[in-house]
Amino acid sequence: MPVSEPLPTNPELEQALDSLPAGYWDFASVDTKEWTHGYHAYPAMMIPQVARSLIGLVQERYPDIRSLFDPFMGSGTSLVEGLLAGLAVAGSDLNPLSRLLARAKTTAWQPDALGGTADTLMNTVRRVPADERDWPDFKNLTFWFKPAVIHDLVRIKRAIQEIVPDTQKPFFWVVFSDTVRWVSNSRNAEFKLYRLDARRLEAWNPDTLKVFAKILDRNLRGNALFYGQRPRTAADIRAFDARQLGFRDEYFDLMVTSPPYGDSRTTVAYGQFSRLSLEWLDLAEPVDPLPRHLDRAMLGGNPQERSVRALNSPVLRQALDVIGDQDPARAREVLTFYEDLDRSLAELARVLRAGGFQCWVVGNRTVKGVQLLTDQIIMELSEPYGLVPQAAFSRAIPSKRMPKENSPTNETGKKARTMNGEQIFILRKQSL
Ligand SMILES: C[S@@+](CC[C@H](N)C(=O)[O-])C[C@H]1O[C@@H](n2cnc3c(N)ncnc32)[C@H](O)[C@@H]1O
């Protein structure tokens, strides 16, 4: 498959990028858990320093940039960095857990007030009664949690409901949610829901209150550090589907995002990752879609849906031809993802002001031995929407909890261009 490098068309950005030392974007030994970034695990998180550097790169040369939007915000990494850069930030995501995390991570609570609530909560938790009648009612509860763990989770949940003021609840629900993940019978090192094997399950007796107290302490420290930075404003957090954004035209100056790699079934199952937390949480907003329907609602989740529009991407067409020769149904699934992505790209162009920038951090996955060059595909698909490539480069992923891609391209003897790496590129909306 021919790999055509996009021509850089923004000499200023290119020059700035060229002046950076080799390996700059790898961020091999940085602390990725600074400020509120370490609150809670989330699959395929962006490295904060990548978001920070991209924002800085554009902001330094275009100081009229005031607002940032992330349409696939996940845990809210780019939003936190946007706030610290003094921007007004907005983000959206279909996953209710993402919205909770982003809300908590972008809020700076007065540390003493939060600490006071935490002390009262910990003093109360042990006294809260709990018996089987209080257990939450969801499928496979006892498959995923041991009875002693369920009792303690019920205690913590009730204490949060009763003691924590509504304005502070997002902070404590995040601590609770990370606790749920750690004390469940699932294999914690993985983002898909797998139960511990019989031998490990038998020995599994986590001290739920201790785990909660430890996570609480860690996150209180994160909040205090973030608060000390005096971040500018609260974030505007939305539940929009990226294919249909409820913002007016030309609303944002800058977008910084990392989209899903593909559909949830064959790549990262955000719904599965979030399910146990969402079953336990008592969120102010309705959990919609339901946890078990979440993966189908995401990009590429419904291959039955057919688009009538032909996609403007020769790179995608070539890849689909090769996949389709081996497995037409798989090619159809892959196409569904890119059709959904294309709908999102039209929306993202619409809400960006003319002259505004989009920064993309993208992973290129491999299907049936064919590497899908999502970076190039997005650039091609975005062209009819008035987006022009400004700069493109790649970064190595020193260690990231993701399935590592290790497959060659479909060309004999040719190694994949981007094994275990991420593509970063910047687009600019044409001024009219
Ligand atoms: C790669 S993750 C983003 C991770 C994020 N950058 C972070 O640092 O945590 C992609 C996100 O896209 C979301 N997503 C998938 N399909 C979506 C859609 N149609 N509309 C909005 N969000 C969607 C998923 O829920 C997931 O949170």
The ligand as an SDF file (V2000), in Angstrom:
LIG
                    3D

 27 29  0  0  0  0  0  0  0  0999 V2000
   -9.2300    6.8640   23.0780 C   0  0  0  0  0  0  0  0  0  0  0  0
  -10.5750    7.2240   24.1460 S   0  0  0  0  0  0  0  0  0  0  0  0
  -10.1920    8.8350   24.7080 C   0  0  0  0  0  0  0  0  0  0  0  0
   -9.2320    8.8180   25.8680 C   0  0  0  0  0  0  0  0  0  0  0  0
   -8.8900   10.2070   26.3660 C   0  0  0  0  0  0  0  0  0  0  0  0
   -8.0750   10.9450   25.4290 N   0  0  0  0  0  0  0  0  0  0  0  0
   -8.1910   10.1330   27.7270 C   0  0  0  0  0  0  0  0  0  0  0  0
   -7.0760   10.6590   27.8620 O   0  0  0  0  0  0  0  0  0  0  0  0
   -8.7520    9.5420   28.6430 O   0  0  0  0  0  0  0  0  0  0  0  0
  -11.9320    7.4210   23.0700 C   0  0  0  0  0  0  0  0  0  0  0  0
  -13.2660    7.7970   23.6950 C   0  0  0  0  0  0  0  0  0  0  0  0
  -14.2300    7.9110   22.6450 O   0  0  0  0  0  0  0  0  0  0  0  0
  -15.5090    7.6470   23.2120 C   0  0  0  0  0  0  0  0  0  0  0  0
  -16.4590    7.4280   22.1140 N   0  0  0  0  0  0  0  0  0  0  0  0
  -16.5840    6.3770   21.2740 C   0  0  0  0  0  0  0  0  0  0  0  0
  -17.5670    6.6030   20.3830 N   0  0  0  0  0  0  0  0  0  0  0  0
  -18.0720    7.8420   20.6510 C   0  0  0  0  0  0  0  0  0  0  0  0
  -19.0670    8.6420   20.0460 C   0  0  0  0  0  0  0  0  0  0  0  0
  -19.7740    8.2120   18.9940 N   0  0  0  0  0  0  0  0  0  0  0  0
  -19.3060    9.8740   20.5700 N   0  0  0  0  0  0  0  0  0  0  0  0
  -18.6050   10.3270   21.6440 C   0  0  0  0  0  0  0  0  0  0  0  0
  -17.6510    9.5880   22.2600 N   0  0  0  0  0  0  0  0  0  0  0  0
  -17.3810    8.3630   21.7590 C   0  0  0  0  0  0  0  0  0  0  0  0
  -15.2490    6.4650   24.1360 C   0  0  0  0  0  0  0  0  0  0  0  0
  -16.2360    6.3890   25.1530 O   0  0  0  0  0  0  0  0  0  0  0  0
  -13.8630    6.8230   24.7050 C   0  0  0  0  0  0  0  0  0  0  0  0
  -13.9890    7.4500   25.9530 O   0  0  0  0  0  0  0  0  0  0  0  0
  1  2  1  0
  2  3  1  0
  2 10  1  0
  3  4  1  0
  4  5  1  0
  5  6  1  0
  5  7  1  0
  7  8  2  0
  7  9  1  0
 10 11  1  0
 11 12  1  0
 11 26  1  0
 12 13  1  0
 13 14  1  0
 13 24  1  0
 14 15  1  0
 14 23  1  0
 15 16  2  0
 16 17  1  0
 17 18  1  0
 17 23  2  0
 18 19  1  0
 18 20  2  0
 20 21  1  0
 21 22  2  0
 22 23  1  0
 24 25  1  0
 24 26  1  0
 26 27  1  0
M  CHG  2   2   1   9  -1
M  END
$$$$
